Amino acid sequence: MKPYAQMSREELMAEKAALEAQFAEIKAKKLKLDMSRGKPSHDQIVLSDAMMDVLHSNSYFNDETGTDCRNYGVLRGIPEAKRLMGAMSEVDENDMIIFGNSSLNIMFDTVSRSYTHGVCGETPWCRLDKVKFLCPVPGYDRHFRITEYFGIEMINIPMTETGPDMDLVEKYVESDPAVKGIWCVPKYSNPQGYSYSDETVRRFAHLKPAAPDFRIYWDNAYSIHHLYDDPDRQDVILEILSECREAGNPDIVFKFISTSKVTFPGSGLAALTASKKNLDDAAKHMLVQTIGHDKMNQLRHVRFFGNMANMHEHMRRHAAILRPKFEMLYDIFETSLGALEIGSWTKPKGGYFISFDALDGCAKAIVAKCAEAGVKLTPAGATFPYGKDPRDRNIRIAPSYPELDELEKAAQVFVLAVRLVSAEKFLG
């Protein structure tokens, strides 16, 4: 095979005809495959089934202080759960509050509080003429949906292999008081799988915001989600809260984490890490919202894991399931597309996604073609605010949920769609 750009019109016509014949055969199979979201597979969920056995009717239900976890109270989380989640977040247990099962829920609540009541005594965003958020792109669609829900203007910031374009971040944050936040997935980013460099983290910590209520929304969703056991093949990033404190900026960051892709996706633990000032402000509103979150689930997680060493071992089992799926996609993409020069893709060392860039103007057509053949993908444009990819080229690939044989079928459909849509583009 040679690059499409070097093919004659006759060669492209022959290629298109052959691809259409293959596509017709695949459509006839009436497949029903899903690569749309980064859900853990059944085999991954089973890894945590024993957690259901650690508490039973004869269990001791008190935490280490003697508090009965079946009853009300302990707004910020039981101490042993804070210690475990603190270790996962690389912070002291006193630097966090344990919430419910979803870090996305915490992020929504944090934006909502800021909108209705302000941040640490500052003017509520709902009373301001304009509120803006910076959005590294491509990025996480559910982040963008939160800020869109509140009518916040979103500004695209291009992602690089070392993190967001920090020149642009500094320009907006330090010159425009309407800029109140930035979404970040700093480790194995969604969807590219990039991790922020030390320089990027330090530049975040040293920001000098024009707005006193500006905050970095640091969603460390994939903090321990490596694909490889070899430390040399694992990304390591600086811990943001300690960097902010060292820079004299302790209040500038909200750091979110959860066990959603560690234990049960719908029944994990989620936590907010921040400065004392930020945590006290959040707790003041929580006192109205709840008497306390699910302490039984906190106790269940603590007794299941015991310590971080066991959690890391648990994640190695996850990786053993995920790694073959990622590596198979890398091989299929390289074999079927590598020489054609009609797309590029990331090869992350962790996380849950692969980012695929097609030729400009082709992403929507590729996703539609896959749907026609029975393969569901994340909608084209979803990785950008308002669902609008200005170049219509980025597609998020989620390998985790399908079984390996189903994933292979879906990947073959995908590369066929990429080739067919690209040939049509070159033919004009």
C-alpha positions as CSV (number, residue, x, y, z in Angstrom):
1,M,0.0,0.0,0.0
2,K,1.1,3.5,-0.6
3,P,-0.3,6.8,0.7
4,Y,-3.7,7.9,-0.7
5,A,-2.2,11.2,-1.6
6,Q,0.2,9.5,-4.0
7,M,-2.5,7.3,-5.7
8,S,-3.8,8.2,-9.1
9,R,-7.6,8.7,-9.5
10,E,-7.9,5.3,-11.1
11,E,-6.2,3.7,-8.2
12,L,-8.4,5.5,-5.7
13,M,-11.5,4.5,-7.7
14,A,-10.4,0.8,-7.6
15,E,-9.7,1.1,-3.8
16,K,-13.1,2.7,-3.2
17,A,-14.9,-0.1,-5.1
18,A,-13.1,-2.8,-3.2
19,L,-13.8,-1.1,0.1
20,E,-17.5,-0.7,-0.7
21,A,-17.7,-4.4,-1.5
22,Q,-16.1,-5.2,1.9
23,F,-18.4,-2.8,3.6
24,A,-21.5,-4.4,2.1
25,E,-20.4,-7.8,3.4
26,I,-20.0,-6.4,6.9
27,K,-23.4,-4.6,6.9
28,A,-25.0,-7.9,6.0
29,K,-23.7,-9.4,9.3
30,K,-25.8,-6.9,11.3
31,L,-23.2,-6.3,14.0
32,K,-24.1,-4.6,17.3
33,L,-20.8,-3.4,18.9
34,D,-20.1,-0.5,21.2
35,M,-16.9,1.5,21.6
36,S,-18.7,4.7,22.6
37,R,-17.8,5.1,26.3
38,G,-14.9,4.1,28.6
39,K,-16.9,1.7,30.8
40,P,-15.0,-1.2,32.5
41,S,-15.8,-4.6,31.1
42,H,-17.6,-7.4,32.9
43,D,-14.2,-9.1,33.6
44,Q,-13.0,-5.9,35.3
45,I,-16.1,-5.4,37.4
46,V,-15.8,-9.0,38.6
47,L,-12.4,-8.2,40.1
48,S,-14.1,-6.3,42.9
49,D,-16.9,-8.8,43.6
50,A,-15.2,-9.9,46.9
51,M,-15.8,-6.5,48.2
52,M,-19.4,-7.5,48.7
53,D,-18.3,-10.1,51.3
54,V,-16.3,-7.9,53.6
55,L,-19.4,-6.6,55.4
56,H,-22.2,-8.9,56.5
57,S,-24.8,-9.1,59.3
58,N,-22.2,-10.1,61.9
59,S,-19.6,-7.5,60.9
60,Y,-18.2,-4.8,63.2
61,F,-19.6,-1.6,61.6
62,N,-17.6,1.0,63.6
63,D,-14.7,3.0,62.1
64,E,-11.4,3.3,63.9
65,T,-12.7,6.1,66.2
66,G,-15.7,4.0,67.3
67,T,-18.3,5.8,65.2
68,D,-21.1,3.5,64.0
69,C,-21.0,3.8,60.2
70,R,-24.6,2.7,59.9
71,N,-25.8,5.9,61.5
72,Y,-25.7,9.6,60.7
73,G,-22.6,11.9,60.9
74,V,-19.0,12.2,59.9
75,L,-19.5,14.8,57.1
76,R,-16.0,14.7,55.7
77,G,-15.5,10.9,55.7
78,I,-14.3,8.3,58.1
79,P,-10.6,8.7,58.9
80,E,-9.4,5.4,57.5
81,A,-11.2,6.1,54.2
82,K,-9.6,9.6,54.0
83,R,-6.2,8.0,54.7
84,L,-6.7,5.4,51.8
85,M,-8.0,8.0,49.4
86,G,-5.3,10.4,50.5
87,A,-2.7,7.9,49.6
88,M,-4.3,7.4,46.2
89,S,-4.3,11.1,45.7
90,E,-0.7,11.5,47.1
91,V,-1.9,14.0,49.8
92,D,-2.4,14.1,53.5
93,E,-5.8,12.7,54.8
94,N,-6.7,16.1,56.2
95,D,-6.5,17.7,52.7
96,M,-9.6,15.9,51.5
97,I,-13.3,15.3,51.9
98,I,-14.9,12.0,50.9
99,F,-18.1,12.4,49.0
100,G,-20.3,9.8,47.3
101,N,-19.6,7.5,44.3
102,S,-18.9,10.0,41.5
103,S,-16.2,12.6,41.1
104,L,-18.3,14.1,38.2
105,N,-21.0,14.8,40.8
106,I,-18.4,16.6,43.0
107,M,-17.3,18.7,40.0
108,F,-20.9,19.6,39.1
109,D,-21.6,20.6,42.7
110,T,-18.4,22.6,42.9
111,V,-19.4,24.6,39.8
112,S,-23.0,24.9,41.0
113,R,-21.9,26.3,44.4
114,S,-19.7,28.8,42.6
115,Y,-22.5,29.8,40.4
116,T,-25.1,30.3,43.2
117,H,-23.0,31.3,46.2
118,G,-19.5,32.2,44.9
119,V,-16.1,30.8,45.8
120,C,-14.9,31.5,49.3
121,G,-17.0,34.7,49.7
122,E,-16.4,36.1,46.2
123,T,-19.3,37.3,44.0
124,P,-21.6,34.4,42.8
125,W,-21.1,33.8,39.2
126,C,-24.8,34.1,38.5
127,R,-24.5,37.9,39.3
128,L,-21.6,38.4,36.8
129,D,-22.1,39.6,33.2
130,K,-19.7,37.0,31.9
131,V,-18.1,33.8,33.2
132,K,-15.5,31.9,31.1
133,F,-13.8,28.5,31.4
134,L,-10.7,27.2,29.6
135,C,-11.1,23.8,27.9
136,P,-8.1,21.8,26.7
137,V,-9.1,20.1,23.5
138,P,-9.7,17.5,22.6
139,G,-11.0,16.8,26.1
140,Y,-13.6,15.2,28.3
141,D,-17.2,15.7,27.0
142,R,-18.8,15.5,30.4
143,H,-16.6,18.4,31.7
144,F,-17.8,20.5,28.9
145,R,-21.4,19.6,29.5
146,I,-21.2,20.9,33.0
147,T,-20.0,24.3,32.1
148,E,-22.4,24.5,29.1
149,Y,-25.3,23.6,31.5
150,F,-24.5,26.7,33.5
151,G,-24.2,29.0,30.5
152,I,-20.5,29.4,30.9
153,E,-18.5,30.5,27.9
154,M,-15.9,27.9,27.0
155,I,-12.6,28.7,25.3
156,N,-10.6,26.0,23.4
157,I,-7.0,25.5,24.5
158,P,-5.0,23.2,22.3
159,M,-3.5,20.1,24.0
160,T,0.1,19.1,23.4
161,E,2.0,16.0,24.5
162,T,3.1,17.8,27.6
163,G,-0.3,19.3,28.5
164,P,-2.4,22.3,27.5
165,D,-0.7,25.2,25.7
166,M,0.5,27.0,28.8
167,D,1.3,30.2,26.9
168,L,-2.4,30.5,26.1
169,V,-3.5,29.4,29.6
170,E,-1.3,32.1,31.2
171,K,-2.5,34.7,28.8
172,Y,-6.2,34.1,29.5
173,V,-5.9,33.4,33.2
174,E,-3.7,36.4,34.0
175,S,-5.4,39.0,31.9
176,D,-9.1,38.3,32.0
177,P,-11.0,38.3,35.4
178,A,-14.0,36.6,33.7
179,V,-11.9,33.4,33.4
180,K,-12.9,31.4,36.5
181,G,-11.5,28.0,35.8
182,I,-9.9,25.4,33.6
183,W,-10.7,21.7,33.1
184,C,-7.7,19.4,33.4
185,V,-7.3,15.6,33.1
186,P,-3.5,15.7,34.0
187,K,-2.6,12.0,33.8
188,Y,-3.5,9.8,30.8
189,S,-5.8,12.5,29.6
190,N,-9.2,11.9,28.1
191,P,-9.0,11.2,25.1
192,Q,-5.3,11.4,24.1
193,G,-3.7,9.7,27.0
194,Y,-1.1,12.5,27.5
195,S,0.3,13.3,30.9
196,Y,1.4,16.8,32.0
197,S,5.1,17.4,32.2
198,D,6.8,18.8,35.4
199,E,7.1,22.2,33.7
200,T,3.4,22.2,32.9
201,V,2.4,21.4,36.5
202,R,4.7,24.0,37.9
203,R,3.4,26.7,35.5
204,F,-0.1,25.9,36.7
205,A,1.0,26.2,40.3
206,H,2.6,29.6,39.6
207,L,-0.4,31.1,37.7
208,K,-1.3,34.7,38.8
209,P,-5.0,34.8,38.1
210,A,-6.8,38.1,37.4
211,A,-9.8,36.6,39.2
212,P,-9.4,35.8,42.9
213,D,-11.9,33.0,42.5
214,F,-10.1,31.3,39.6
215,R,-9.6,27.6,40.2
216,I,-7.9,24.7,38.4
217,Y,-10.3,21.8,38.1
218,W,-7.8,19.0,38.3
219,D,-9.6,15.8,37.5
220,N,-7.0,13.1,38.3
221,A,-9.3,10.3,37.1
222,Y,-6.6,8.0,35.9
223,S,-4.0,8.5,38.7
224,I,-3.2,4.8,39.1
225,H,-4.5,3.4,35.8
226,H,-1.3,2.2,34.2
227,L,-1.4,-0.3,31.3
228,Y,2.1,-1.7,32.1
229,D,3.8,-3.0,35.2
230,D,7.2,-1.8,34.2
231,P,7.8,1.6,36.0
232,D,9.7,2.8,33.0
233,R,6.5,2.5,31.0
234,Q,4.3,4.3,33.5
235,D,3.7,8.1,33.5
236,V,4.4,10.0,36.7
237,I,3.2,13.6,37.3
238,L,4.0,16.1,40.1
239,E,1.4,16.4,42.8
240,I,-0.4,19.6,42.2
241,L,-1.6,20.7,45.7
242,S,2.0,20.5,47.1
243,E,3.3,22.4,44.1
244,C,0.7,25.1,44.6
245,R,1.6,25.4,48.2
246,E,5.2,25.7,47.4
247,A,4.4,28.4,44.9
248,G,2.4,30.3,47.5
249,N,-0.9,29.5,45.7
250,P,-2.5,26.9,48.0
251,D,-6.1,27.9,47.1
252,I,-5.8,27.8,43.4
253,V,-6.7,24.2,42.8
254,F,-9.6,21.7,43.3
255,K,-8.3,18.1,42.8
256,F,-10.8,15.4,42.2
257,I,-10.4,11.6,42.3
258,S,-12.5,8.5,42.5
259,T,-12.4,4.7,42.5
260,S,-15.0,4.6,39.7
261,K,-12.7,2.6,37.4
262,V,-10.9,0.8,40.3
263,T,-13.9,-1.0,42.0
264,F,-17.5,-0.7,40.9
265,P,-18.1,2.2,38.4
266,G,-21.4,3.1,39.9
267,S,-20.6,2.4,43.6
268,G,-17.1,3.7,44.2
269,L,-15.7,6.4,46.4
270,A,-15.0,10.0,45.2
271,A,-13.0,12.7,47.0
272,L,-12.1,16.4,46.7
273,T,-8.6,17.5,47.7
274,A,-7.9,21.2,48.3
275,S,-6.6,23.7,50.7
276,K,-8.2,24.1,54.1
277,K,-9.9,27.3,53.0
278,N,-11.5,25.6,50.0
279,L,-12.5,22.5,52.0
280,D,-14.1,24.6,54.8
281,D,-16.0,26.6,52.2
282,A,-17.3,23.4,50.5
283,A,-18.2,21.8,53.9
284,K,-20.2,24.9,54.9
285,H,-22.5,24.2,51.9
286,M,-22.5,20.4,52.5
287,L,-23.9,20.9,56.0
288,V,-27.1,22.1,54.2
289,Q,-27.0,19.4,51.5
290,T,-26.3,16.3,53.5
291,I,-25.8,14.8,57.0
292,G,-23.1,12.6,55.6
293,H,-22.2,10.4,52.7
294,D,-22.3,6.6,52.5
295,K,-19.9,5.5,55.3
296,M,-20.7,1.8,54.9
297,N,-19.3,2.1,51.3
298,Q,-16.2,3.9,52.8
299,L,-15.8,1.1,55.3
300,R,-16.3,-1.6,52.6
301,H,-13.5,-0.1,50.5
302,V,-11.1,0.3,53.4
303,R,-11.6,-3.3,54.5
304,F,-11.4,-4.7,50.9
305,F,-8.1,-2.9,50.1
306,G,-6.4,-2.3,53.5
307,N,-3.7,-0.2,52.0
308,M,-2.4,1.3,48.7
309,A,-0.1,-1.7,48.0
310,N,-3.2,-3.9,47.6
311,M,-4.9,-1.2,45.5
312,H,-1.9,-1.2,43.1
313,E,-2.0,-5.0,42.9
314,H,-5.7,-4.7,42.1
315,M,-4.9,-2.2,39.3
316,R,-2.4,-4.6,37.8
317,R,-5.2,-7.1,37.3
318,H,-7.2,-4.4,35.5
319,A,-4.2,-3.7,33.3
320,A,-3.8,-7.3,32.4
321,I,-7.4,-7.2,31.0
322,L,-7.0,-3.8,29.3
323,R,-3.5,-4.0,27.9
324,P,-4.2,-6.7,25.1
325,K,-7.1,-4.6,23.9
326,F,-5.0,-1.4,23.5
327,E,-2.2,-3.3,21.9
328,M,-4.5,-5.0,19.5
329,L,-5.9,-1.7,18.3
330,Y,-2.4,-0.3,17.9
331,D,-1.5,-3.3,15.7
332,I,-4.7,-3.1,13.6
333,F,-4.3,0.6,13.0
334,E,-0.7,0.3,12.0
335,T,-1.3,-2.6,9.7
336,S,-4.4,-1.3,8.0
337,L,-3.7,2.5,8.1
338,G,-0.1,3.2,8.8
339,A,1.2,3.4,5.2
340,L,-1.9,5.2,3.9
341,E,-1.2,8.5,5.8
342,I,-4.9,9.1,6.3
343,G,-5.0,9.2,10.1
344,S,-2.9,9.3,13.3
345,W,-3.5,8.0,16.8
346,T,-2.1,8.1,20.2
347,K,-0.5,5.2,22.1
348,P,-1.1,6.0,25.8
349,K,0.6,4.1,28.6
350,G,-2.5,4.2,30.7
351,G,-6.0,5.5,31.0
352,Y,-9.0,4.4,29.0
353,F,-8.9,6.0,25.6
354,I,-7.1,6.3,22.3
355,S,-7.4,9.6,20.4
356,F,-7.7,9.2,16.6
357,D,-7.3,12.1,14.2
358,A,-8.7,11.5,10.7
359,L,-8.2,13.7,7.7
360,D,-9.9,17.1,8.2
361,G,-13.6,17.0,7.5
362,C,-13.9,13.3,7.9
363,A,-14.7,12.4,11.5
364,K,-18.5,12.8,11.3
365,A,-18.6,10.7,8.1
366,I,-16.5,8.0,9.7
367,V,-18.6,7.8,12.8
368,A,-21.8,7.7,10.7
369,K,-20.3,4.9,8.5
370,C,-19.4,2.8,11.5
371,A,-23.0,3.3,12.9
372,E,-24.3,2.1,9.5
373,A,-22.3,-1.1,10.0
374,G,-23.4,-1.6,13.6
375,V,-20.5,-0.1,15.5
376,K,-21.3,2.7,18.0
377,L,-18.6,5.3,18.6
378,T,-18.6,8.5,20.7
379,P,-20.2,11.2,18.5
380,A,-17.7,13.1,16.4
381,G,-17.1,16.5,18.0
382,A,-17.9,15.3,21.5
383,T,-14.3,15.9,22.6
384,F,-14.8,19.7,22.0
385,P,-17.0,22.3,23.7
386,Y,-20.5,22.5,22.3
387,G,-19.8,19.3,20.3
388,K,-18.0,21.3,17.6
389,D,-14.7,20.1,16.4
390,P,-13.5,23.0,14.2
391,R,-11.5,20.6,12.0
392,D,-14.0,17.7,12.2
393,R,-11.2,15.1,12.6
394,N,-11.0,13.9,16.2
395,I,-12.6,10.5,17.2
396,R,-12.4,9.1,20.7
397,I,-11.8,5.3,20.8
398,A,-12.9,3.4,24.0
399,P,-11.4,-0.1,24.0
400,S,-12.4,-1.2,27.5
401,Y,-15.9,-2.4,27.4
402,P,-16.1,-4.9,24.5
403,E,-14.7,-8.4,24.8
404,L,-11.4,-8.9,22.8
405,D,-13.0,-10.7,19.9
406,E,-15.8,-8.1,19.6
407,L,-13.3,-5.3,19.8
408,E,-11.3,-6.8,16.9
409,K,-14.5,-6.8,14.8
410,A,-15.3,-3.2,15.7
411,A,-11.7,-2.2,14.9
412,Q,-11.9,-3.8,11.5
413,V,-15.1,-1.9,10.8
414,F,-13.5,1.3,12.0
415,V,-10.4,1.1,9.8
416,L,-12.6,0.2,6.8
417,A,-14.7,3.3,7.4
418,V,-11.6,5.4,7.8
419,R,-10.3,4.1,4.4
420,L,-13.6,4.5,2.6
421,V,-14.3,8.0,3.8
422,S,-10.7,9.1,3.1
423,A,-10.8,7.7,-0.4
424,E,-14.0,9.6,-1.0
425,K,-12.4,12.7,0.2
426,F,-9.5,12.4,-2.1
427,L,-11.8,11.7,-5.0
428,G,-13.6,14.9,-4.2
